[in-house]
Amino acid sequence: MAKKDKTIFVCQNCGYESPKWMGQCVCGSWNTMVEERIAAINQYKKSPTITSSTKPLPIKEIKSGSYDRFDTHIEELNRVLGGGMVKGALTLISGEPGIGKSTLILQASSNIAKEYGTVLYISGEESEEQIKMRAERLNAIEDRLMIVSETNVDVIKEYMIELQPVFVIVDSIQTLFKPDLSSAPGSVSQVRECTNHIMHIAKTKGIPIFIVAHVTKTGELAGPRMLEHLVDTVLHFTGERTQEFRVVRALKNRFGTTSEIGVFEMREEGLMEVSNPSEVFLEGLTDTEGSIVISSLEGTRPLLLEIQALVAPTNLGFARRAAIGIDLNRLNLILAVLEKKVGIPLMNQDVYVNVVGGLKPEGTSSDLGVALAIYSSMRGVDIHTTTTIAIGEIGLTGELRSVSNIEKMIKEASKMGFKKCILPKKSIKKLKLDESIRLIGANSLKDAIDCMFFEN
């Protein structure tokens, strides 16, 4: 006798399954359990047959080779992907609404359709007319770019079998549904099953697929975390919608590094590549107090960024610390070193630190620049911002520590016209530079402040 379907309760936040309803999930979320029906398993189902193509093989007998990639003709996107789109790869792209996700993938779709063949753009949120209007604005009209507004995964699968596209875009995964499931589109079960079906098509047909996903209010990827484990690459758009710069970063990449970033500028005609981000981020640089240039290595590319600091007497019972682009815990550490080792009283001072351009530098190479900018604002002394750069990590004892790839950072600073670089003294011995930039070594933060503000 056939078994009846049963129901379970699934948390819409973490994907936890329970046979009964719970007010609070094991992840701590309240009222996120939704009832879903699952099909019963047939206990008389035949065992699967093992074919020669599915048998385990010794690793030495497995053929290896380089991945076949599609050139998107967008160098910044190729850089983040590791050299282009890999055939059969499933890529998840996320970001806040209006950040430029659909604009970027539509531009890439047009380029691929022009060179490689049919591209299928599946939209579950916009109509064909809306996408056509955006494509006209971006000058992305190609005959082999096919647009369809559909949310049924079974129908989408038939379209892909019929058209045999070389590239597919799904915008967005939260709008798709599988009719066999009773849950609503966007639920954990629907997102999981739809992604599994799309992944199966991508792997068996060798089709690269881009999936657009929503984000939560905190900027994290919406839906269960298993969605990130299913895909090969996770790209994330960052930037303020009110600003023109956008940054694409790979949070996961099975075919390349996750340290590369792509920088774009949003214009009326679409996202334009920024080939030299340092030059763009340093526009309007002037000599003033509380401002200094630091360097950060993003993947293989060094970036020069301006850091601004403002120190003002507090009007409240406790001092306020605010940081944009800099980790707040790191800022508190630097402030503690300034008080303890340099003797600057910051107990009754509000401290604000901002990285101009909205970028968040990785690593600790910006520590010295942050400390010097805070000192400059506190004492009211100017910094020669247009000619001086600071690179180095600050330890808890006040010493300066070297950072990796500092030679690349100094070469980038020299190319951008900077004349003086303050860095850890230990790093100078390792450098082999023939550049027109003066290197000033310091053993401690106090020495660096003396070199910057009290040098004859």
Disulfide bonds with the S-S distance in Angstrom:
none
